[in-house]
Amino acid sequence: MLRPAFCRAPFAGDEAALLKALKRAAENHRRTASSISQWRSLHMTKETQKALAIIIAALGVLVILLFWANHLRPHP
């Protein structure tokens, strides 16, 4: 059977396989969306907040030291 060029998709002529693939894609999308919403609903523990505060403070100190080092460097 000859088919036009635009019908040469992988599922052309096989509606059952196309429906199965669409159902599988919808289920994967639903599963991914629910896991993302669960991830967003997690609250930060005190330990995580403390670690994040330490990291931010360390980055702040690093930036201050870089500005200070640049200030001490002789400029022509």
C-alpha positions in Angstrom: 0.0 0.0 0.0 1.4 3.4 -1.0 1.0 6.3 1.4 1.6 10.0 0.9 4.9 11.4 2.2 3.1 13.2 5.1 1.7 9.9 6.4 5.0 8.3 6.9 5.0 9.0 10.6 5.9 6.0 12.9 2.3 5.5 13.9 0.7 6.1 10.5 -2.1 3.5 9.9 -1.8 2.1 13.5 -4.4 3.9 15.6 -4.1 1.4 18.5 -0.4 2.0 18.9 -0.9 5.8 18.7 -3.6 5.7 21.4 -1.3 3.6 23.6 1.6 6.0 23.1 -0.6 9.0 23.9 -2.0 7.3 27.1 1.6 6.5 28.2 2.7 10.1 27.6 -0.3 11.5 29.5 0.4 9.2 32.4 4.1 10.2 32.5 3.1 13.8 32.4 0.7 13.3 35.2 3.3 11.5 37.3 5.9 14.2 36.7 3.5 17.0 37.5 2.5 15.4 40.8 6.1 14.8 41.9 7.0 18.4 41.1 4.1 19.7 43.2 5.2 17.4 46.1 8.8 18.7 45.8 7.5 22.3 45.9 5.5 21.6 49.0 8.5 20.4 51.0 9.5 22.9 53.8 13.1 23.7 54.6 14.4 22.1 57.8 16.3 24.2 60.4 19.5 22.4 59.3 18.9 23.3 55.7 18.2 26.9 56.6 21.4 27.1 58.7 23.5 25.6 55.9 22.0 28.0 53.4 22.7 31.0 55.7 26.3 29.8 56.2 26.8 29.5 52.4 25.3 33.0 51.8 27.5 34.5 54.5 30.6 32.8 53.1 29.8 34.2 49.7 29.3 37.6 51.1 32.7 37.5 52.9 34.3 36.3 49.6 32.9 39.2 47.7 34.0 41.7 50.4 37.5 40.2 50.3 37.6 40.5 46.5 36.6 44.1 46.6 39.2 44.8 49.3 42.0 43.0 47.3 41.0 45.0 44.3 41.2 48.2 46.3 44.7 47.4 47.6 46.0 46.6 44.1 47.9 49.5 42.6 46.2 51.1 39.6 48.2 52.8 36.9 
